[in-house]
Amino acid sequence: MISLEEVEAMIKAELNDAQVTVKDLTGGGDHLEAIVVSSGFKEKTRVQQHQMVYRALKELMDSEVIHALALKTYTPQEWQKVQQTA
């Protein structure tokens, strides 16, 4: 099992400016949700954004250390709007 902090660090290593929040959805450590905010997502489709995050976690996904990952990705501007409406 990998810690949530290690997952966050792997995403941040791929996306230097990323703000990352990772939650364990089931308590088993292999079904996670990640909220990732990065300026690197600017002008990328949602699919491209998710591919960037999956690339950072490829080894964990391939080995099924992470079995499922729910992703929410935002540019800083999108995140600001989400925070204002929350």
MOBEL-V410902 format. One record per residue. SS is DSSP state (@ for helix, = for strand, . for the rest). PSI is psi in radians with two decimals (* if undefined). BURIAL is + if it has 9 or more other ideal C-beta (glycine too) atoms within 8 Angstrom, else -. Layout:
ss-><SS/SS>
psi-><PSI/PSI>
burial-><BURIAL/BURIAL>
//
This chain:
ss-><./././@/@/@/@/@/@/@/@/@/@/@/././././=/=/=/=/=/=/././././././=/=/=/=/=/=/=/./@/@/@/././././@/@/@/@/@/@/@/@/@/@/@/./@/@/@/@/@/./././././=/=/=/=/=/=/=/./@/@/@/@/@/@/@/@/@/@/.>
psi-><2.50/2.59/2.73/-0.61/-0.65/-0.68/-0.80/-0.79/-0.66/-0.70/-0.76/-0.53/-0.56/-0.65/1.61/-0.73/0.16/2.45/2.17/2.33/2.17/2.33/2.55/2.04/-0.43/-0.17/-0.10/-0.17/-0.01/-0.05/1.84/2.79/2.33/2.33/2.11/2.18/2.14/2.45/-0.30/-0.25/-0.17/2.33/0.37/2.58/2.88/-0.70/-0.79/-0.68/-0.81/-0.67/-0.63/-0.73/-0.77/-0.63/-0.69/-0.50/0.25/-0.84/-0.75/-0.61/-0.77/-0.66/-0.01/0.41/-0.71/2.02/-0.63/2.46/2.01/2.19/2.42/2.06/2.48/2.60/2.85/-0.65/-0.74/-0.71/-0.70/-0.74/-0.71/-0.76/-0.62/-0.52/-0.14/*>
burial-><-/-/-/+/-/-/+/+/-/+/+/+/-/+/+/-/-/+/-/+/-/+/-/+/-/-/-/-/-/+/-/+/+/+/+/+/+/+/-/+/+/-/-/+/-/-/-/-/+/+/-/+/+/+/-/+/+/-/-/+/+/-/-/-/-/+/-/-/+/-/+/-/+/+/+/+/-/+/+/-/-/+/-/-/-/->
//
